Amino acid sequence: MNREASRALFAEALGLMPGGVNSPVRAFRAVGGQPFFVRRAHGARLTDVDGNTFIDYVCTWGPNILGHAHPSILRAVSERLPDGLSFGACHPLEIEMAKTIRAFVPSMEKLRMCNSGTEAAMSCVRLARGFTGRDRIVKFEGCYHGHGDSLLVTAGSGALTFGRPDSAGVPVALAALTISLPFNDREAVRAAFRESGREIAAVILEPIPANAGLYLPEAGWLEFLRETASAHGALLIFDEVMSGFRVAPGGAQQISGVPPDLTALGKVIGGGLPVGAFGGRAEIMDHLAPLGPVYQAGTLSGNPIALAAGLANLRGLIAPPDGTPDPYAHMERLGAALETGLREAARRAKRPCCVQRAGSMFCAYFREGPVRNLADAKLSDTAAFGRWFAEMLARGINLAPSQFEAGFLCAAHTEADIEATLRAADKAFRAL
């Protein structure tokens, strides 16, 4: 596979951007080699600057759930462009988006638009602190909530160890306000609340963690967190930036039946453009300025072009045109085939591989399963994954370039794509 043009661009980029990239995982450091540069994307495929075409399971890390360059999204954007790119003022699409989200995520009684999932999660944490008058936050290992200072924290040893910064530039004093616990560990949560319950403003988590690969909440886990937070006067925050409108129209909270106090959204509601949103119980949201003392703002929040793209994306999911298969049923069917096929390919090659899936999100951990938290995920053979990733890429399959990232299906994937992917996987497993 020729990659000369990508190599030349990466060499130039190294002198212009840290690591040659604008987001760390794109640098391929976790899998070796160098990244390719995309020229165009359409449907379920990417084409790089050297003319190589890949079946894509990154899908812009989730938002391109209908597929790249979907006609309805392109049409919605092009129709809005003549009216202006941004207003810095109120416009009708803000109301339309808010009503659409609330219809499917009823726990978001009121909401506010922002520009990214990071902003949404950061705003939820600030609002929780302002509403409760408390400072500490409980999060869970492997749950990524953007790069806000309070949330870039990893746990030390022991359930009650207060976090240390997971990045240079994060003040130790601020990180110390975050308690990071193992996912699916009820006793760790009980111990944290016994020790600091009166100081804890909120429990924040990805209800389906998709930033350390993909592991699932055990039966009763989300209900337990709901009960525990309520019993101690803390808020429960669901970061559904990944799972919102992807695992179901109402996200993980629709599947589980567990309503959080606040929800952070992103990805899918932007259709490929930068959008975030956060919302929850009206009495909490009314603590935001201009009604309350918690300040949050954004010049480009509710950008009309981004909302036009996002609304077209959501309509294609929840109200597909007549004659179009239900996107969720289609992706579930393909996801099940991919999950089973990857397991079988690994078994035939006698390679340990735990495949975990939630709807159209999946991960192949290079270890025996199950994987129920970050500690389990870290036992994966990352070197083997890196070799497998390279073998798959050479066969035209684009996966997330890290063992600890989820893969994504989109409505544009076909049965033929899955069959081609499994043929490639069979050869890639055997080549290790």
C-alpha positions, 0 to 999 in steps of 0.5 A: 500500500503506497503511503508516500504522500501521507508520509510527506505530509506527516513530516511537514506536520511534525514541524508545525504541530506538536506530534504532527497532530491536533489530537494525540490519538491521531499520531499512531503512537499507541500502535506504531507507524505513521498516520495516513492523511484523509482526502475525502470520506463518503458513506462507510469509507475513507480515501487517503491522499495516496488514493487508498480506500478504507472501510471506516470503523472510526466514523469521526469517533462516533458522530457520523452515525449515518455515514460520511457526507450523508446527503441529507446533512450536506443539503441541510448545511448548504441550505443554511449557508446563504443565511450566515455562518454565525450570529452570536444571537438567538435563532430558531434552530436552537429551540428546534434542537432543544425540543428534539433532544428533550423529546428523546432524553426527558431527563433533560428538562432544560438544556443549553448548547455548547461547542464540544463534549468537553465543554458539556462535561465541564459545565455539568461539573461546575453546575453541580458544584454551584447547585450543591455548594460542595467541591468534590467529584466522584469519577471512574477509572477509564471514563473520559470526560474531556480535558477539563482540569477537574476530570483529567485525574487517575486513581492511586491504589485503594478505593479512597485514594484521592486523585493525582493529576493525569496531565502536566498543567493540572494543579494538584490541589484541584485534582485532589477534589476528584475521587477516582474509583474502579468502575462496577465496584460498589464497595469502593463507592460506598467507602468514598461516600462514608469518608466524604459524602457530605463533600461530594457534589456529583458522581459523573460517569459514562454509563457505557464507558467507551474511552477505554475500549468498551466495557459495560455496566453490570446489572444494577450498577447504574441503579445503585449509583442513582440511589447512592447519589440521591441518599447523600444529596449528590447529583448523578451526571451521565456523560453520554457524549459517546452513547447519546443517540447512538446506543438508542435514541435516548442513550444509555439512560433509555436502555437502563431506565435510570434518569440522571440529574444532568446529562452531557451530550455531543458527537451525534447531535452535531452530525460531524460538526462541533456541538455539545449540549448539557441539561437536566432537571429544571431546578438545577439548570436554572442555577445557570446565568442569567437566572442563577450564580453559575456562569457558563457562556459561549460565543459560538454555542448553538451555531446555526450551521452545526445545529442544521447538521445535527438536526439532519443527523438526528432526523435520519436516525429517529425518523428515517425516510420511507423505504429506508431501513431503521438505522438502529436495527440495521446497525444492531444486525451488523454489529452482532455479525461483526462481534461473532465473526471477530470472536470466531476469527480469533478462536481459529487463530488461537489468539486470546480476544475478548470482543465486547459490544453495545449496539453500534459500538465495539472493542476487541481486547487482546486478552481473555474476557470479560473486561469489566473495568480499566484494570481488566482492560490494562491486562490486554496485550497492547503490542499484539493489538498494534500488530493486528491494527497494522495488518488490518489497515494494510488490508483496507480496514480502518480501526481506532489506533489504540487498544483503549478506544471503541470502534463504531459502526454507521448506517452506511455499513453493509453486510458486504463491508462486514464480510470483507472486514471479517476476511481481513480479520481472519488473515490479520489474526493468523499473521500475528 
